[in-house]
Amino acid sequence: MQIHQAQHGINLVVETDDTVYIGRFDQTNGFQALLHDCAIHPVASDEDPETFVRTCARYGFAVDRRDVMVDVGAIRRVRVLGDVPKE
């Protein structure tokens, strides 16, 4: 899924090269995506971010920041949080 295809108000997992954002999608302005009530997880070079994502999908997540702007060009992967396996 591309960030521009996401529905307003849905919880997304947005991955960049070095950070995972999990939050409620608001809108894009072409260059940035606005997410609300986000968990922000910096990813170390030797870390698999999937562990963090699946834990959040299963148990929920703590909000680190109310509003976050993510550069659209830096986004590598976008998923609906509800579609993430809860293993």
C-alpha positions in Angstrom: 0.0 0.0 0.0 1.1 3.5 -0.7 0.6 6.2 2.0 -1.6 8.2 -0.4 -4.0 5.2 -0.6 -4.6 5.0 3.2 -8.0 5.8 4.6 -8.3 8.7 7.0 -8.4 7.6 10.7 -7.0 4.1 10.2 -4.0 2.9 12.3 -0.9 2.4 10.1 2.5 1.0 10.5 4.9 3.3 8.5 8.5 2.1 8.1 11.5 4.1 7.1 15.1 2.9 6.9 15.7 3.8 10.6 12.3 4.3 12.3 9.0 2.7 12.7 5.9 4.9 13.2 2.6 3.4 14.4 -0.3 5.8 14.5 -3.6 7.1 13.1 -3.3 8.4 9.6 -4.7 11.8 8.9 -3.5 13.1 5.5 -0.7 13.8 3.1 0.2 17.0 1.4 2.2 15.3 -1.3 5.5 15.5 0.5 4.7 14.7 4.1 2.2 12.4 5.9 0.5 13.4 9.1 0.0 10.8 11.8 -1.7 11.3 15.2 -1.1 9.5 18.5 2.1 7.8 17.4 4.5 5.2 18.8 8.0 6.0 17.4 10.6 3.2 17.4 14.1 3.9 16.2 15.5 0.8 14.6 19.1 -0.3 15.1 21.0 -1.5 12.1 21.0 -5.1 13.4 17.4 -5.1 14.7 14.4 -6.6 13.1 11.5 -4.1 13.5 8.9 -6.8 13.0 9.2 -7.8 16.6 8.2 -4.3 17.7 5.4 -4.1 15.1 3.8 -7.5 16.1 4.0 -6.7 19.8 2.1 -3.4 19.2 -0.4 -5.2 17.0 -1.1 -7.7 19.8 -1.0 -5.6 22.9 -1.4 -2.0 21.7 1.2 0.8 21.9 2.1 3.7 24.1 1.8 7.1 22.4 5.1 8.9 22.2 3.9 11.9 20.3 0.5 13.4 19.4 1.3 14.6 15.9 4.1 13.4 13.6 5.0 14.4 10.1 6.8 11.7 8.1 8.6 12.5 4.8 6.8 10.6 2.1 10.0 10.0 0.2 11.6 8.3 3.2 8.7 5.8 3.6 9.7 2.2 2.7 6.6 0.3 3.7 3.1 1.0 4.8 0.7 -1.5 6.4 -2.6 -1.4 8.2 -1.9 -2.3 11.8 -5.0 -4.5 11.9 -3.5 -6.7 9.1 -0.3 -7.4 11.1 -0.2 -11.0 12.4 -0.6 -11.0 16.2 1.8 -13.9 16.9 
